[in-house]
Amino acid sequence: MNKIKIVIVNSNYCDYLRKFDNRIFDNHKKERPYVGVLFNINDIEYFAPLSSPKEKHKLMKNSIDFHKIENVFSDYGIKQRQIIGVINFNNMIPLKKQNYEVINLTKKGKTLVETKYYNLLFLDFLFIRANYKILQQKAYNIYNKYINNKLSDKVYNRCCNFKLLEEKCIEYNSKEKVALKS
């Protein structure tokens, strides 16, 4: 199994890709960075963004482009499930190692809010680790069905343009290498 990485994507990279696909989130908010998990699809690293749970997620079922991250706990001997986040497979983006930073999940925050955030990310990580094969398969399935035009129009229109973004990823990183050499 691949080493599971929870990462934050570089803001400049997101800005560049957003020029070509408006489904890519803005990454300039320090309180809500573009955090996600990496999956390998056809030897390309793909970033699937994590998102905070919303009220609408309670009613949604896991689907080809969406998966709930749940914390299972026992309350008075009764097994309970709490949605602590979601993975948006439709918003996956390709990237290279220089486009992200791995988050240190053992880090303690400087404030109570930061500490709670790292604790939540660690719970996300535990869920992802326990379900990695299923989640990796979901990432591959949506990518493959998108590329082969085998998604419903509704799901297809929610997805980032994976092939275009792969080209732009290569283009961006080629320009970055040239800029570093100059």
ChimeraX commands (.cxc) that place a marker at each C-alpha (Angstrom):
marker #1 position 0.00,0.00,0.00 radius 0.5
marker #1 position 1.18,3.55,-0.74 radius 0.5
marker #1 position 2.15,5.82,2.10 radius 0.5
marker #1 position -0.96,7.86,2.85 radius 0.5
marker #1 position -0.33,11.59,2.68 radius 0.5
marker #1 position -2.55,14.42,3.84 radius 0.5
marker #1 position -1.26,17.51,2.06 radius 0.5
marker #1 position -1.83,21.20,1.46 radius 0.5
marker #1 position -1.55,22.40,-2.13 radius 0.5
marker #1 position 0.56,25.40,-3.10 radius 0.5
marker #1 position -1.59,28.52,-3.65 radius 0.5
marker #1 position 0.25,29.61,-6.82 radius 0.5
marker #1 position -0.35,26.19,-8.35 radius 0.5
marker #1 position -4.07,26.38,-7.55 radius 0.5
marker #1 position -4.27,29.88,-9.03 radius 0.5
marker #1 position -2.64,28.65,-12.21 radius 0.5
marker #1 position -4.97,25.66,-12.61 radius 0.5
marker #1 position -8.03,27.78,-11.81 radius 0.5
marker #1 position -7.37,29.72,-15.02 radius 0.5
marker #1 position -8.33,26.53,-16.88 radius 0.5
marker #1 position -10.94,25.02,-14.55 radius 0.5
marker #1 position -13.17,27.06,-12.24 radius 0.5
marker #1 position -13.99,24.04,-10.04 radius 0.5
marker #1 position -10.65,24.39,-8.27 radius 0.5
marker #1 position -11.04,26.05,-4.89 radius 0.5
marker #1 position -9.32,29.25,-3.82 radius 0.5
marker #1 position -6.42,28.41,-1.54 radius 0.5
marker #1 position -5.69,31.84,-0.04 radius 0.5
marker #1 position -7.62,31.47,3.18 radius 0.5
marker #1 position -5.30,30.52,6.03 radius 0.5
marker #1 position -8.25,29.28,8.08 radius 0.5
marker #1 position -9.38,26.96,5.25 radius 0.5
marker #1 position -6.38,25.77,3.25 radius 0.5
marker #1 position -6.77,23.38,0.32 radius 0.5
marker #1 position -6.13,20.14,2.21 radius 0.5
marker #1 position -6.61,16.67,0.82 radius 0.5
marker #1 position -5.35,13.15,0.35 radius 0.5
marker #1 position -3.15,11.83,-2.46 radius 0.5
marker #1 position -4.03,8.92,-4.72 radius 0.5
marker #1 position -1.97,7.41,-7.51 radius 0.5
marker #1 position -3.83,7.10,-10.81 radius 0.5
marker #1 position -1.89,5.78,-13.81 radius 0.5
marker #1 position 1.42,6.86,-12.21 radius 0.5
marker #1 position 0.15,10.40,-11.61 radius 0.5
marker #1 position -0.40,11.76,-8.13 radius 0.5
marker #1 position -3.92,13.07,-7.73 radius 0.5
marker #1 position -5.05,15.29,-4.89 radius 0.5
marker #1 position -8.63,14.70,-3.67 radius 0.5
marker #1 position -9.77,17.62,-1.51 radius 0.5
marker #1 position -11.15,17.12,1.96 radius 0.5
marker #1 position -14.01,19.31,3.05 radius 0.5
marker #1 position -15.72,20.07,6.32 radius 0.5
marker #1 position -19.07,18.39,6.86 radius 0.5
marker #1 position -22.13,20.43,5.95 radius 0.5
marker #1 position -25.74,19.90,6.94 radius 0.5
marker #1 position -26.52,18.63,3.40 radius 0.5
marker #1 position -23.93,15.84,3.77 radius 0.5
marker #1 position -26.06,14.14,6.43 radius 0.5
marker #1 position -28.67,13.35,3.78 radius 0.5
marker #1 position -26.22,12.45,1.01 radius 0.5
marker #1 position -25.10,8.92,0.30 radius 0.5
marker #1 position -21.57,7.98,-0.68 radius 0.5
marker #1 position -21.32,8.04,-4.45 radius 0.5
marker #1 position -18.78,7.83,-7.24 radius 0.5
marker #1 position -17.63,11.42,-6.66 radius 0.5
marker #1 position -18.24,11.85,-2.92 radius 0.5
marker #1 position -17.39,9.93,0.24 radius 0.5
marker #1 position -18.17,10.71,3.87 radius 0.5
marker #1 position -15.39,10.52,6.44 radius 0.5
marker #1 position -16.93,9.14,9.60 radius 0.5
marker #1 position -15.75,8.76,13.15 radius 0.5
marker #1 position -17.27,5.71,14.80 radius 0.5
marker #1 position -17.54,5.87,18.56 radius 0.5
marker #1 position -19.46,4.22,21.33 radius 0.5
marker #1 position -21.87,6.22,23.48 radius 0.5
marker #1 position -23.32,4.26,26.40 radius 0.5
marker #1 position -22.55,1.05,24.55 radius 0.5
marker #1 position -24.35,2.18,21.38 radius 0.5
marker #1 position -22.23,2.47,18.25 radius 0.5
marker #1 position -22.55,5.97,16.78 radius 0.5
marker #1 position -21.30,7.49,13.51 radius 0.5
marker #1 position -20.38,11.12,13.18 radius 0.5
marker #1 position -19.51,12.75,9.85 radius 0.5
marker #1 position -16.23,14.59,10.39 radius 0.5
marker #1 position -15.46,15.43,6.76 radius 0.5
marker #1 position -15.93,14.44,3.14 radius 0.5
marker #1 position -13.73,13.63,0.17 radius 0.5
marker #1 position -14.68,15.29,-3.12 radius 0.5
marker #1 position -13.38,12.99,-5.85 radius 0.5
marker #1 position -14.95,15.13,-8.57 radius 0.5
marker #1 position -12.55,17.97,-7.64 radius 0.5
marker #1 position -9.35,15.92,-7.86 radius 0.5
marker #1 position -6.33,17.64,-9.39 radius 0.5
marker #1 position -3.03,16.22,-10.64 radius 0.5
marker #1 position 0.16,17.48,-9.05 radius 0.5
marker #1 position 3.86,16.92,-8.57 radius 0.5
marker #1 position 5.79,16.77,-5.29 radius 0.5
marker #1 position 6.83,20.41,-5.62 radius 0.5
marker #1 position 3.15,21.48,-5.71 radius 0.5
marker #1 position 2.29,20.37,-2.18 radius 0.5
marker #1 position 3.48,20.12,1.38 radius 0.5
marker #1 position 2.81,17.06,3.51 radius 0.5
marker #1 position 1.04,17.96,6.75 radius 0.5
marker #1 position 2.71,16.72,9.90 radius 0.5
marker #1 position -0.21,15.13,11.76 radius 0.5
marker #1 position 1.78,14.80,14.98 radius 0.5
marker #1 position 2.23,18.56,15.14 radius 0.5
marker #1 position 0.61,20.39,18.02 radius 0.5
marker #1 position -1.10,23.66,17.23 radius 0.5
marker #1 position -0.07,26.99,18.72 radius 0.5
marker #1 position -3.68,27.67,19.65 radius 0.5
marker #1 position -6.58,25.54,20.78 radius 0.5
marker #1 position -8.22,26.00,17.37 radius 0.5
marker #1 position -5.07,24.77,15.57 radius 0.5
marker #1 position -4.76,21.79,17.93 radius 0.5
marker #1 position -8.40,20.83,17.26 radius 0.5
marker #1 position -7.76,21.16,13.51 radius 0.5
marker #1 position -4.74,18.82,13.63 radius 0.5
marker #1 position -6.72,16.37,15.77 radius 0.5
marker #1 position -9.54,16.40,13.20 radius 0.5
marker #1 position -7.05,15.84,10.36 radius 0.5
marker #1 position -5.62,12.92,12.30 radius 0.5
marker #1 position -9.11,11.39,12.60 radius 0.5
marker #1 position -9.54,11.92,8.83 radius 0.5
marker #1 position -6.22,10.14,8.31 radius 0.5
marker #1 position -7.29,7.16,10.46 radius 0.5
marker #1 position -10.50,6.78,8.43 radius 0.5
marker #1 position -8.63,7.09,5.13 radius 0.5
marker #1 position -6.03,4.53,6.24 radius 0.5
marker #1 position -8.75,2.06,7.28 radius 0.5
marker #1 position -10.61,2.51,3.97 radius 0.5
marker #1 position -7.72,3.26,1.62 radius 0.5
marker #1 position -8.32,0.47,-0.91 radius 0.5
marker #1 position -11.97,1.49,-1.34 radius 0.5
marker #1 position -11.07,5.17,-1.64 radius 0.5
marker #1 position -8.21,4.52,-4.07 radius 0.5
marker #1 position -10.60,2.49,-6.23 radius 0.5
marker #1 position -13.15,5.33,-6.15 radius 0.5
marker #1 position -10.49,7.81,-7.27 radius 0.5
marker #1 position -9.51,5.52,-10.13 radius 0.5
marker #1 position -13.15,4.81,-11.11 radius 0.5
marker #1 position -14.23,8.43,-11.40 radius 0.5
marker #1 position -11.07,9.31,-13.31 radius 0.5
marker #1 position -11.46,6.37,-15.70 radius 0.5
marker #1 position -15.17,6.94,-16.28 radius 0.5
marker #1 position -14.60,10.68,-16.83 radius 0.5
marker #1 position -11.82,10.05,-19.35 radius 0.5
marker #1 position -13.95,7.46,-21.18 radius 0.5
marker #1 position -17.09,9.62,-21.04 radius 0.5
marker #1 position -19.02,7.02,-19.04 radius 0.5
marker #1 position -20.43,9.30,-16.32 radius 0.5
marker #1 position -23.90,10.74,-16.21 radius 0.5
marker #1 position -24.00,14.35,-17.44 radius 0.5
marker #1 position -24.75,15.51,-13.91 radius 0.5
marker #1 position -21.60,13.92,-12.43 radius 0.5
marker #1 position -19.46,14.70,-15.49 radius 0.5
marker #1 position -20.30,18.41,-15.19 radius 0.5
marker #1 position -19.26,18.42,-11.51 radius 0.5
marker #1 position -15.81,17.03,-12.29 radius 0.5
marker #1 position -12.60,18.87,-12.96 radius 0.5
marker #1 position -11.23,18.30,-16.45 radius 0.5
marker #1 position -8.64,15.71,-15.48 radius 0.5
marker #1 position -6.84,15.41,-18.84 radius 0.5
marker #1 position -6.60,19.17,-19.37 radius 0.5
marker #1 position -5.30,19.63,-15.82 radius 0.5
marker #1 position -2.68,16.92,-16.37 radius 0.5
marker #1 position -1.38,18.92,-19.35 radius 0.5
marker #1 position -1.42,22.12,-17.30 radius 0.5
marker #1 position 0.36,20.39,-14.41 radius 0.5
marker #1 position 3.22,19.42,-16.74 radius 0.5
marker #1 position 3.24,22.91,-18.26 radius 0.5
marker #1 position 3.28,24.64,-14.86 radius 0.5
marker #1 position 6.06,22.49,-13.48 radius 0.5
marker #1 position 8.15,22.89,-16.66 radius 0.5
marker #1 position 7.86,26.70,-16.32 radius 0.5
marker #1 position 8.78,26.46,-12.63 radius 0.5
marker #1 position 11.95,24.48,-13.47 radius 0.5
marker #1 position 12.95,27.10,-16.04 radius 0.5
marker #1 position 12.29,29.90,-13.53 radius 0.5
marker #1 position 14.42,28.15,-10.89 radius 0.5
marker #1 position 17.33,27.72,-13.31 radius 0.5
marker #1 position 17.27,31.43,-14.28 radius 0.5
marker link #1:1,2 radius 0.2
marker link #1:2,3 radius 0.2
marker link #1:3,4 radius 0.2
marker link #1:4,5 radius 0.2
marker link #1:5,6 radius 0.2
marker link #1:6,7 radius 0.2
marker link #1:7,8 radius 0.2
marker link #1:8,9 radius 0.2
marker link #1:9,10 radius 0.2
marker link #1:10,11 radius 0.2
marker link #1:11,12 radius 0.2
marker link #1:12,13 radius 0.2
marker link #1:13,14 radius 0.2
marker link #1:14,15 radius 0.2
marker link #1:15,16 radius 0.2
marker link #1:16,17 radius 0.2
marker link #1:17,18 radius 0.2
marker link #1:18,19 radius 0.2
marker link #1:19,20 radius 0.2
marker link #1:20,21 radius 0.2
marker link #1:21,22 radius 0.2
marker link #1:22,23 radius 0.2
marker link #1:23,24 radius 0.2
marker link #1:24,25 radius 0.2
marker link #1:25,26 radius 0.2
marker link #1:26,27 radius 0.2
marker link #1:27,28 radius 0.2
marker link #1:28,29 radius 0.2
marker link #1:29,30 radius 0.2
marker link #1:30,31 radius 0.2
marker link #1:31,32 radius 0.2
marker link #1:32,33 radius 0.2
marker link #1:33,34 radius 0.2
marker link #1:34,35 radius 0.2
marker link #1:35,36 radius 0.2
marker link #1:36,37 radius 0.2
marker link #1:37,38 radius 0.2
marker link #1:38,39 radius 0.2
marker link #1:39,40 radius 0.2
marker link #1:40,41 radius 0.2
marker link #1:41,42 radius 0.2
marker link #1:42,43 radius 0.2
marker link #1:43,44 radius 0.2
marker link #1:44,45 radius 0.2
marker link #1:45,46 radius 0.2
marker link #1:46,47 radius 0.2
marker link #1:47,48 radius 0.2
marker link #1:48,49 radius 0.2
marker link #1:49,50 radius 0.2
marker link #1:50,51 radius 0.2
marker link #1:51,52 radius 0.2
marker link #1:52,53 radius 0.2
marker link #1:53,54 radius 0.2
marker link #1:54,55 radius 0.2
marker link #1:55,56 radius 0.2
marker link #1:56,57 radius 0.2
marker link #1:57,58 radius 0.2
marker link #1:58,59 radius 0.2
marker link #1:59,60 radius 0.2
marker link #1:60,61 radius 0.2
marker link #1:61,62 radius 0.2
marker link #1:62,63 radius 0.2
marker link #1:63,64 radius 0.2
marker link #1:64,65 radius 0.2
marker link #1:65,66 radius 0.2
marker link #1:66,67 radius 0.2
marker link #1:67,68 radius 0.2
marker link #1:68,69 radius 0.2
marker link #1:69,70 radius 0.2
marker link #1:70,71 radius 0.2
marker link #1:71,72 radius 0.2
marker link #1:72,73 radius 0.2
marker link #1:73,74 radius 0.2
marker link #1:74,75 radius 0.2
marker link #1:75,76 radius 0.2
marker link #1:76,77 radius 0.2
marker link #1:77,78 radius 0.2
marker link #1:78,79 radius 0.2
marker link #1:79,80 radius 0.2
marker link #1:80,81 radius 0.2
marker link #1:81,82 radius 0.2
marker link #1:82,83 radius 0.2
marker link #1:83,84 radius 0.2
marker link #1:84,85 radius 0.2
marker link #1:85,86 radius 0.2
marker link #1:86,87 radius 0.2
marker link #1:87,88 radius 0.2
marker link #1:88,89 radius 0.2
marker link #1:89,90 radius 0.2
marker link #1:90,91 radius 0.2
marker link #1:91,92 radius 0.2
marker link #1:92,93 radius 0.2
marker link #1:93,94 radius 0.2
marker link #1:94,95 radius 0.2
marker link #1:95,96 radius 0.2
marker link #1:96,97 radius 0.2
marker link #1:97,98 radius 0.2
marker link #1:98,99 radius 0.2
marker link #1:99,100 radius 0.2
marker link #1:100,101 radius 0.2
marker link #1:101,102 radius 0.2
marker link #1:102,103 radius 0.2
marker link #1:103,104 radius 0.2
marker link #1:104,105 radius 0.2
marker link #1:105,106 radius 0.2
marker link #1:106,107 radius 0.2
marker link #1:107,108 radius 0.2
marker link #1:108,109 radius 0.2
marker link #1:109,110 radius 0.2
marker link #1:110,111 radius 0.2
marker link #1:111,112 radius 0.2
marker link #1:112,113 radius 0.2
marker link #1:113,114 radius 0.2
marker link #1:114,115 radius 0.2
marker link #1:115,116 radius 0.2
marker link #1:116,117 radius 0.2
marker link #1:117,118 radius 0.2
marker link #1:118,119 radius 0.2
marker link #1:119,120 radius 0.2
marker link #1:120,121 radius 0.2
marker link #1:121,122 radius 0.2
marker link #1:122,123 radius 0.2
marker link #1:123,124 radius 0.2
marker link #1:124,125 radius 0.2
marker link #1:125,126 radius 0.2
marker link #1:126,127 radius 0.2
marker link #1:127,128 radius 0.2
marker link #1:128,129 radius 0.2
marker link #1:129,130 radius 0.2
marker link #1:130,131 radius 0.2
marker link #1:131,132 radius 0.2
marker link #1:132,133 radius 0.2
marker link #1:133,134 radius 0.2
marker link #1:134,135 radius 0.2
marker link #1:135,136 radius 0.2
marker link #1:136,137 radius 0.2
marker link #1:137,138 radius 0.2
marker link #1:138,139 radius 0.2
marker link #1:139,140 radius 0.2
marker link #1:140,141 radius 0.2
marker link #1:141,142 radius 0.2
marker link #1:142,143 radius 0.2
marker link #1:143,144 radius 0.2
marker link #1:144,145 radius 0.2
marker link #1:145,146 radius 0.2
marker link #1:146,147 radius 0.2
marker link #1:147,148 radius 0.2
marker link #1:148,149 radius 0.2
marker link #1:149,150 radius 0.2
marker link #1:150,151 radius 0.2
marker link #1:151,152 radius 0.2
marker link #1:152,153 radius 0.2
marker link #1:153,154 radius 0.2
marker link #1:154,155 radius 0.2
marker link #1:155,156 radius 0.2
marker link #1:156,157 radius 0.2
marker link #1:157,158 radius 0.2
marker link #1:158,159 radius 0.2
marker link #1:159,160 radius 0.2
marker link #1:160,161 radius 0.2
marker link #1:161,162 radius 0.2
marker link #1:162,163 radius 0.2
marker link #1:163,164 radius 0.2
marker link #1:164,165 radius 0.2
marker link #1:165,166 radius 0.2
marker link #1:166,167 radius 0.2
marker link #1:167,168 radius 0.2
marker link #1:168,169 radius 0.2
marker link #1:169,170 radius 0.2
marker link #1:170,171 radius 0.2
marker link #1:171,172 radius 0.2
marker link #1:172,173 radius 0.2
marker link #1:173,174 radius 0.2
marker link #1:174,175 radius 0.2
marker link #1:175,176 radius 0.2
marker link #1:176,177 radius 0.2
marker link #1:177,178 radius 0.2
marker link #1:178,179 radius 0.2
marker link #1:179,180 radius 0.2
marker link #1:180,181 radius 0.2
marker link #1:181,182 radius 0.2
view
